[in-house]
Amino acid sequence: MAFKSVLEVIGGTPSVWLDRLVADLGVKGRILAKLDYLNPGYSKKDRAALGIIRAAEEAGSLRPGQCVVELTSGNMGTGLAIVCGVLGYPFVAVMSRGNSTERAVMMRALGAEVVLVDQAPGAIVGQVSGADLALVEEVATCITQDRGCFRADQFHHAGNAQAHFDGTGQELWEDSDQSLTSFVDFVGSGGTLAGTLRALRAQNAAVRGYAAEPAGSSVLAGQAVTQAAHPIQGGGYAMAELSALKEVPLDGFVSVPGEAARDMARRLARVEGIFGGFSAGANIWAAAELLKGAEAGGVVGVVICDSGLKYLSTDLWIEQDAP
């Protein structure tokens, strides 16, 4: 089958049972992983990017040829670079210098203007905190105002969660043969968790939902921030109020140590041949923890959020011990 543009192949990604990894971990139950790193921009954010732009077009809030601006850790920016490039909107991505360099290179290659923002004083490259994100927000806001751009605003635009309601959640339910008992996701904007969980509960109201957060920054769980910086890029910004999650009750929270996410991403690659990023490792680790306790014997859905190719310059891969 041939498609008219790359936008038509966003979503509809395959799902894989991680039975080998579950057996290797010695936990009870199953994990179903949706391989969203196989989207054109190598991440789940392609769905949100297309959802936001299409919704803005329909609402008339995005004019033909108007520039689009968004703050990003790289994945949303890549998705928007693809969508905007195909649809004819100039795109400006605003990103912290703490994120991996591969992301900026990819966005520029896709035609985006990339504005890099210095991290907060004392920050560590590769560990992007809420303070770093606040600096990025300031720059994104200024560019939006100065240039009269449309702000994609993934943290507030309803098109983000709606894309996962229309796609991710429906696909996971069908791919699991309607057997999922829960879903867990490492939270950035909250759009994936909110939209997917709403879709799953529309099929079965008993499906439980869990937010994964970095250890030391588990604010959704009501914990104090003791370690704002962490290596799990793309989320965990210690934002206690996320608009996408306001009307979506959660059943629990999982705090994920950065080292555990890193180790699980490596294990996922070795055991299942799935080359995901830090957040993929966080999601699998969180799912395994749930199968050890509250979800023992259940079926947990997760998303492989992005590709390990986006982290080749980081310690996710370059500091591994030889096999």
C-alpha positions as a Markdown table, in Angstrom:
| # | Residue | x | y | z |
|---|---|---|---|---|
| 1 | Met | 0.0 | 0.0 | 0.0 |
| 2 | Ala | 1.3 | 3.5 | -0.9 |
| 3 | Phe | 0.4 | 6.6 | 1.1 |
| 4 | Lys | 0.0 | 10.2 | -0.1 |
| 5 | Ser | 2.4 | 11.6 | 2.6 |
| 6 | Val | 4.3 | 10.4 | 5.7 |
| 7 | Leu | 1.6 | 11.9 | 7.9 |
| 8 | Glu | -0.6 | 9.0 | 6.9 |
| 9 | Val | 1.7 | 6.5 | 8.5 |
| 10 | Ile | 1.8 | 8.2 | 11.9 |
| 11 | Gly | 0.2 | 5.8 | 14.5 |
| 12 | Gly | -0.9 | 2.2 | 13.9 |
| 13 | Thr | 2.4 | 1.0 | 15.3 |
| 14 | Pro | 2.8 | -2.7 | 16.2 |
| 15 | Ser | 2.6 | -4.0 | 19.8 |
| 16 | Val | 4.8 | -6.8 | 21.1 |
| 17 | Trp | 4.4 | -9.1 | 24.1 |
| 18 | Leu | 7.5 | -8.9 | 26.3 |
| 19 | Asp | 7.2 | -12.5 | 27.5 |
| 20 | Arg | 11.0 | -13.1 | 27.2 |
| 21 | Leu | 11.8 | -10.1 | 29.4 |
| 22 | Val | 9.0 | -11.0 | 31.9 |
| 23 | Ala | 10.4 | -14.5 | 32.3 |
| 24 | Asp | 13.9 | -13.0 | 32.6 |
| 25 | Leu | 12.7 | -10.7 | 35.4 |
| 26 | Gly | 10.8 | -13.5 | 37.1 |
| 27 | Val | 7.6 | -11.5 | 37.6 |
| 28 | Lys | 4.0 | -12.8 | 37.3 |
| 29 | Gly | 1.8 | -11.5 | 34.4 |
| 30 | Arg | 2.4 | -10.0 | 31.0 |
| 31 | Ile | 3.6 | -6.7 | 29.5 |
| 32 | Leu | 2.4 | -5.5 | 26.1 |
| 33 | Ala | 4.7 | -2.8 | 24.5 |
| 34 | Lys | 3.4 | -0.5 | 21.8 |
| 35 | Leu | 6.4 | 0.3 | 19.6 |
| 36 | Asp | 5.9 | 4.0 | 19.0 |
| 37 | Tyr | 9.6 | 4.4 | 18.3 |
| 38 | Leu | 8.6 | 3.1 | 14.8 |
| 39 | Asn | 6.7 | 6.3 | 14.0 |
| 40 | Pro | 8.3 | 8.5 | 11.3 |
| 41 | Gly | 10.0 | 10.7 | 13.9 |
| 42 | Tyr | 11.0 | 7.8 | 16.0 |
| 43 | Ser | 8.7 | 8.7 | 18.9 |
| 44 | Lys | 5.2 | 8.7 | 20.3 |
| 45 | Lys | 5.1 | 12.5 | 20.0 |
| 46 | Asp | 4.4 | 12.3 | 16.2 |
| 47 | Arg | 0.8 | 11.4 | 17.2 |
| 48 | Ala | 0.5 | 14.5 | 19.5 |
| 49 | Ala | 2.1 | 16.8 | 16.9 |
| 50 | Leu | -0.3 | 15.7 | 14.2 |
| 51 | Gly | -3.3 | 15.8 | 16.6 |
| 52 | Ile | -2.5 | 19.4 | 17.8 |
| 53 | Ile | -1.9 | 20.8 | 14.3 |
| 54 | Arg | -5.0 | 19.2 | 12.8 |
| 55 | Ala | -7.1 | 20.4 | 15.7 |
| 56 | Ala | -5.7 | 23.9 | 15.4 |
| 57 | Glu | -6.4 | 23.9 | 11.6 |
| 58 | Glu | -10.0 | 22.8 | 12.2 |
| 59 | Ala | -10.5 | 25.4 | 14.9 |
| 60 | Gly | -9.0 | 28.2 | 12.8 |
| 61 | Ser | -6.4 | 29.1 | 15.4 |
| 62 | Leu | -3.6 | 28.2 | 13.0 |
| 63 | Arg | -3.5 | 30.4 | 9.8 |
| 64 | Pro | -2.1 | 29.1 | 6.5 |
| 65 | Gly | 1.7 | 29.6 | 6.4 |
| 66 | Gln | 1.8 | 30.8 | 10.1 |
| 67 | Cys | 4.9 | 29.8 | 12.0 |
| 68 | Val | 4.6 | 27.3 | 14.8 |
| 69 | Val | 6.6 | 27.3 | 18.0 |
| 70 | Glu | 7.0 | 24.7 | 20.8 |
| 71 | Leu | 9.2 | 23.9 | 23.7 |
| 72 | Thr | 10.5 | 20.4 | 23.4 |
| 73 | Ser | 12.9 | 17.8 | 24.8 |
| 74 | Gly | 13.3 | 16.8 | 21.1 |
| 75 | Asn | 10.6 | 14.3 | 20.4 |
| 76 | Met | 7.6 | 16.7 | 20.1 |
| 77 | Gly | 9.9 | 19.0 | 18.1 |
| 78 | Thr | 10.8 | 16.2 | 15.7 |
| 79 | Gly | 7.1 | 15.3 | 15.3 |
| 80 | Leu | 6.2 | 19.0 | 14.7 |
| 81 | Ala | 9.1 | 19.4 | 12.3 |
| 82 | Ile | 7.7 | 16.5 | 10.2 |
| 83 | Val | 4.0 | 17.6 | 10.4 |
| 84 | Cys | 4.8 | 21.3 | 9.8 |
| 85 | Gly | 7.2 | 20.6 | 7.0 |
| 86 | Val | 4.6 | 18.5 | 5.1 |
| 87 | Leu | 1.8 | 21.0 | 5.7 |
| 88 | Gly | 3.7 | 24.1 | 5.0 |
| 89 | Tyr | 4.2 | 25.8 | 8.3 |
| 90 | Pro | 7.6 | 27.2 | 9.4 |
| 91 | Phe | 8.5 | 25.6 | 12.7 |
| 92 | Val | 10.7 | 26.8 | 15.6 |
| 93 | Ala | 11.8 | 24.2 | 18.2 |
| 94 | Val | 13.0 | 25.6 | 21.6 |
| 95 | Met | 15.0 | 23.1 | 23.6 |
| 96 | Ser | 17.3 | 22.9 | 26.6 |
| 97 | Arg | 21.0 | 22.3 | 25.9 |
| 98 | Gly | 20.7 | 19.5 | 28.5 |
| 99 | Asn | 19.0 | 17.2 | 26.0 |
| 100 | Ser | 20.9 | 14.9 | 23.7 |
| 101 | Thr | 22.5 | 16.5 | 20.7 |
| 102 | Glu | 21.0 | 13.9 | 18.3 |
| 103 | Arg | 17.6 | 15.5 | 18.8 |
| 104 | Ala | 18.7 | 19.0 | 17.6 |
| 105 | Val | 20.5 | 17.5 | 14.6 |
| 106 | Met | 17.4 | 15.6 | 13.6 |
| 107 | Met | 15.1 | 18.6 | 13.9 |
| 108 | Arg | 17.3 | 20.8 | 11.9 |
| 109 | Ala | 17.6 | 18.1 | 9.2 |
| 110 | Leu | 13.8 | 18.0 | 9.0 |
| 111 | Gly | 13.7 | 21.8 | 8.4 |
| 112 | Ala | 13.1 | 23.2 | 11.9 |
| 113 | Glu | 14.8 | 26.3 | 13.3 |
| 114 | Val | 16.2 | 25.0 | 16.6 |
| 115 | Val | 16.8 | 27.5 | 19.4 |
| 116 | Leu | 18.9 | 26.0 | 22.3 |
| 117 | Val | 18.6 | 27.4 | 25.8 |
| 118 | Asp | 21.3 | 27.2 | 28.4 |
| 119 | Gln | 20.5 | 25.2 | 31.5 |
| 120 | Ala | 19.9 | 26.6 | 34.9 |
| 121 | Pro | 23.1 | 27.3 | 37.0 |
| 122 | Gly | 24.6 | 24.1 | 38.4 |
| 123 | Ala | 22.6 | 21.8 | 36.1 |
| 124 | Ile | 24.2 | 18.8 | 34.5 |
| 125 | Val | 24.1 | 18.1 | 30.8 |
| 126 | Gly | 21.8 | 15.1 | 30.2 |
| 127 | Gln | 19.7 | 15.8 | 33.3 |
| 128 | Val | 16.9 | 18.3 | 32.4 |
| 129 | Ser | 14.9 | 19.6 | 35.4 |
| 130 | Gly | 11.8 | 21.6 | 35.8 |
| 131 | Ala | 14.0 | 24.7 | 36.3 |
| 132 | Asp | 15.6 | 24.1 | 32.9 |
| 133 | Leu | 12.2 | 23.7 | 31.3 |
| 134 | Ala | 11.1 | 27.0 | 32.8 |
| 135 | Leu | 13.9 | 28.7 | 31.0 |
| 136 | Val | 12.9 | 27.1 | 27.8 |
| 137 | Glu | 9.3 | 28.2 | 28.3 |
| 138 | Glu | 10.4 | 31.8 | 28.7 |
| 139 | Val | 12.2 | 31.8 | 25.4 |
| 140 | Ala | 9.4 | 29.9 | 23.6 |
| 141 | Thr | 6.9 | 32.5 | 24.9 |
| 142 | Cys | 9.0 | 35.4 | 23.7 |
| 143 | Ile | 9.4 | 33.9 | 20.2 |
| 144 | Thr | 5.7 | 33.3 | 20.0 |
| 145 | Gln | 4.8 | 36.8 | 20.9 |
| 146 | Asp | 7.6 | 38.5 | 18.8 |
| 147 | Arg | 6.9 | 36.6 | 15.6 |
| 148 | Gly | 3.1 | 36.2 | 15.9 |
| 149 | Cys | 3.4 | 32.4 | 15.9 |
| 150 | Phe | 1.0 | 29.7 | 16.8 |
| 151 | Arg | 2.1 | 28.0 | 20.1 |
| 152 | Ala | 1.6 | 24.2 | 19.9 |
| 153 | Asp | 1.5 | 24.1 | 23.7 |
| 154 | Gln | 1.7 | 20.3 | 24.3 |
| 155 | Phe | 1.2 | 20.8 | 28.0 |
| 156 | His | -2.3 | 22.4 | 27.6 |
| 157 | His | -3.6 | 21.7 | 24.1 |
| 158 | Ala | -6.4 | 19.1 | 24.1 |
| 159 | Gly | -5.2 | 17.7 | 20.8 |
| 160 | Asn | -2.3 | 16.0 | 22.6 |
| 161 | Ala | -4.3 | 13.7 | 24.8 |
| 162 | Gln | -7.0 | 13.3 | 22.1 |
| 163 | Ala | -4.5 | 11.8 | 19.7 |
| 164 | His | -3.7 | 9.1 | 22.2 |
| 165 | Phe | -7.4 | 8.6 | 22.9 |
| 166 | Asp | -8.1 | 8.2 | 19.2 |
| 167 | Gly | -5.1 | 6.1 | 18.5 |
| 168 | Thr | -2.8 | 4.6 | 21.2 |
| 169 | Gly | -5.5 | 3.5 | 23.6 |
| 170 | Gln | -7.7 | 1.9 | 20.9 |
| 171 | Glu | -4.8 | 0.2 | 19.4 |
| 172 | Leu | -3.4 | -1.2 | 22.6 |
| 173 | Trp | -6.9 | -2.6 | 23.6 |
| 174 | Glu | -7.3 | -4.4 | 20.3 |
| 175 | Asp | -3.6 | -5.6 | 20.2 |
| 176 | Ser | -4.0 | -7.1 | 23.6 |
| 177 | Asp | -7.1 | -9.1 | 22.5 |
| 178 | Gln | -9.0 | -6.9 | 25.0 |
| 179 | Ser | -7.0 | -8.3 | 27.9 |
| 180 | Leu | -5.2 | -5.3 | 29.4 |
| 181 | Thr | -5.8 | -4.8 | 33.1 |
| 182 | Ser | -3.7 | -1.6 | 33.5 |
| 183 | Phe | -1.5 | 1.0 | 31.8 |
| 184 | Val | 1.5 | 2.8 | 33.0 |
| 185 | Asp | 3.4 | 5.7 | 31.5 |
| 186 | Phe | 6.4 | 8.0 | 32.4 |
| 187 | Val | 4.8 | 11.4 | 32.6 |
| 188 | Gly | 5.9 | 14.4 | 30.7 |
| 189 | Ser | 3.0 | 16.5 | 29.5 |
| 190 | Gly | 0.6 | 13.7 | 30.7 |
| 191 | Gly | -1.0 | 13.5 | 27.2 |
| 192 | Thr | -0.2 | 9.9 | 26.6 |
| 193 | Leu | -1.3 | 8.7 | 30.0 |
| 194 | Ala | -4.5 | 10.7 | 30.0 |
| 195 | Gly | -5.6 | 9.9 | 26.4 |
| 196 | Thr | -4.7 | 6.3 | 26.4 |
| 197 | Leu | -6.2 | 5.6 | 29.8 |
| 198 | Arg | -9.5 | 7.3 | 28.8 |
| 199 | Ala | -9.7 | 5.1 | 25.7 |
| 200 | Leu | -9.0 | 1.9 | 27.6 |
| 201 | Arg | -11.6 | 2.7 | 30.3 |
| 202 | Ala | -14.1 | 3.4 | 27.6 |
| 203 | Gln | -13.6 | -0.2 | 26.6 |
| 204 | Asn | -13.4 | -1.5 | 30.2 |
| 205 | Ala | -14.0 | 0.8 | 33.2 |
| 206 | Ala | -12.0 | -1.5 | 35.4 |
| 207 | Val | -8.6 | -0.8 | 33.6 |
| 208 | Arg | -6.2 | 0.8 | 36.1 |
| 209 | Gly | -3.8 | 3.6 | 35.4 |
| 210 | Tyr | -0.5 | 4.5 | 36.9 |
| 211 | Ala | 1.9 | 7.4 | 36.5 |
| 212 | Ala | 5.6 | 6.7 | 36.5 |
| 213 | Glu | 7.8 | 9.5 | 37.8 |
| 214 | Pro | 11.5 | 9.9 | 38.5 |
| 215 | Ala | 12.6 | 9.0 | 42.0 |
| 216 | Gly | 13.1 | 12.2 | 43.9 |
| 217 | Ser | 10.7 | 14.2 | 41.7 |
| 218 | Ser | 7.4 | 12.2 | 42.3 |
| 219 | Val | 5.2 | 15.3 | 42.7 |
| 220 | Leu | 2.1 | 13.7 | 41.2 |
| 221 | Ala | 2.3 | 11.1 | 44.0 |
| 222 | Gly | 2.4 | 14.0 | 46.5 |
| 223 | Gln | 6.0 | 13.6 | 47.4 |
| 224 | Ala | 8.5 | 16.5 | 48.0 |
| 225 | Val | 11.1 | 17.1 | 45.4 |
| 226 | Thr | 14.5 | 15.9 | 46.7 |
| 227 | Gln | 16.2 | 15.4 | 43.4 |
| 228 | Ala | 15.0 | 17.6 | 40.6 |
| 229 | Ala | 17.6 | 16.5 | 38.0 |
| 230 | His | 17.5 | 13.0 | 36.6 |
| 231 | Pro | 18.7 | 11.2 | 33.4 |
| 232 | Ile | 15.2 | 10.2 | 32.1 |
| 233 | Gln | 14.9 | 12.7 | 29.3 |
| 234 | Gly | 11.5 | 13.8 | 28.0 |
| 235 | Gly | 9.6 | 13.9 | 31.2 |
| 236 | Gly | 9.6 | 14.0 | 35.0 |
| 237 | Tyr | 9.7 | 17.8 | 35.3 |
| 238 | Ala | 8.2 | 17.9 | 38.8 |
| 239 | Met | 5.0 | 19.6 | 37.6 |
| 240 | Ala | 2.2 | 18.8 | 40.1 |
| 241 | Glu | -0.5 | 20.3 | 37.9 |
| 242 | Leu | -0.9 | 18.8 | 34.4 |
| 243 | Ser | -4.1 | 19.8 | 32.6 |
| 244 | Ala | -4.4 | 16.6 | 30.7 |
| 245 | Leu | -4.7 | 14.6 | 33.9 |
| 246 | Lys | -7.1 | 16.8 | 35.8 |
| 247 | Glu | -10.2 | 14.7 | 34.8 |
| 248 | Val | -8.4 | 11.3 | 34.7 |
| 249 | Pro | -8.3 | 9.5 | 38.1 |
| 250 | Leu | -5.1 | 7.5 | 38.7 |
| 251 | Asp | -4.9 | 4.3 | 40.7 |
| 252 | Gly | -1.3 | 4.7 | 41.8 |
| 253 | Phe | 2.2 | 6.0 | 41.1 |
| 254 | Val | 5.6 | 4.4 | 40.5 |
| 255 | Ser | 8.9 | 6.2 | 41.3 |
| 256 | Val | 11.6 | 5.1 | 38.9 |
| 257 | Pro | 15.3 | 5.5 | 39.8 |
| 258 | Gly | 17.3 | 6.9 | 36.9 |
| 259 | Glu | 19.8 | 4.0 | 37.0 |
| 260 | Ala | 16.9 | 1.5 | 37.0 |
| 261 | Ala | 15.5 | 3.1 | 33.8 |
| 262 | Arg | 18.9 | 3.1 | 32.2 |
| 263 | Asp | 19.6 | -0.6 | 33.1 |
| 264 | Met | 16.1 | -1.7 | 31.9 |
| 265 | Ala | 16.5 | 0.1 | 28.5 |
| 266 | Arg | 19.7 | -1.9 | 28.0 |
| 267 | Arg | 18.1 | -5.1 | 29.1 |
| 268 | Leu | 15.1 | -4.5 | 26.8 |
| 269 | Ala | 17.5 | -4.2 | 23.9 |
| 270 | Arg | 19.5 | -7.3 | 24.7 |
| 271 | Val | 16.5 | -9.6 | 25.6 |
| 272 | Glu | 13.8 | -8.4 | 23.3 |
| 273 | Gly | 15.7 | -6.6 | 20.5 |
| 274 | Ile | 13.8 | -3.4 | 21.2 |
| 275 | Phe | 16.1 | -0.4 | 21.0 |
| 276 | Gly | 14.3 | 2.3 | 23.1 |
| 277 | Gly | 15.3 | 5.3 | 25.0 |
| 278 | Phe | 15.4 | 6.2 | 28.7 |
| 279 | Ser | 11.7 | 6.6 | 29.1 |
| 280 | Ala | 11.1 | 3.2 | 27.5 |
| 281 | Gly | 13.3 | 1.7 | 30.2 |
| 282 | Ala | 11.4 | 3.7 | 32.9 |
| 283 | Asn | 8.0 | 2.3 | 31.6 |
| 284 | Ile | 9.2 | -1.3 | 31.5 |
| 285 | Trp | 10.7 | -1.0 | 35.0 |
| 286 | Ala | 7.5 | 0.5 | 36.3 |
| 287 | Ala | 5.4 | -2.2 | 34.7 |
| 288 | Ala | 7.6 | -4.9 | 36.2 |
| 289 | Glu | 7.3 | -3.3 | 39.6 |
| 290 | Leu | 3.5 | -3.3 | 39.3 |
| 291 | Leu | 3.6 | -7.0 | 38.3 |
| 292 | Lys | 5.5 | -7.7 | 41.5 |
| 293 | Gly | 2.8 | -6.0 | 43.6 |
| 294 | Ala | -0.5 | -4.4 | 42.8 |
| 295 | Glu | -0.8 | -5.9 | 39.3 |
| 296 | Ala | 0.6 | -9.3 | 40.0 |
| 297 | Gly | -0.8 | -11.7 | 37.4 |
| 298 | Gly | -2.2 | -8.9 | 35.3 |
| 299 | Val | -1.6 | -7.5 | 31.8 |
| 300 | Val | 0.2 | -4.1 | 31.8 |
| 301 | Gly | 0.4 | -1.9 | 28.7 |
| 302 | Val | 3.3 | 0.4 | 28.0 |
| 303 | Val | 4.6 | 2.6 | 25.2 |
| 304 | Ile | 8.1 | 2.4 | 23.9 |
| 305 | Cys | 8.2 | 6.2 | 23.6 |
| 306 | Asp | 11.3 | 6.8 | 21.4 |
| 307 | Ser | 14.3 | 5.3 | 19.8 |
| 308 | Gly | 17.6 | 4.6 | 21.4 |
| 309 | Leu | 19.2 | 6.2 | 18.4 |
| 310 | Lys | 18.4 | 9.5 | 20.0 |
| 311 | Tyr | 20.7 | 8.8 | 22.9 |
| 312 | Leu | 23.9 | 7.5 | 21.2 |
| 313 | Ser | 25.9 | 10.4 | 22.7 |
| 314 | Thr | 24.6 | 9.7 | 26.2 |
| 315 | Asp | 25.6 | 7.3 | 29.0 |
| 316 | Leu | 22.6 | 5.2 | 28.1 |
| 317 | Trp | 24.8 | 3.4 | 25.6 |
| 318 | Ile | 28.4 | 4.8 | 25.5 |
| 319 | Glu | 29.4 | 3.7 | 29.0 |
| 320 | Gln | 28.1 | 0.2 | 28.9 |
| 321 | Asp | 30.5 | -2.5 | 30.0 |
| 322 | Ala | 31.6 | -4.9 | 27.3 |
| 323 | Pro | 29.4 | -8.0 | 27.1 |
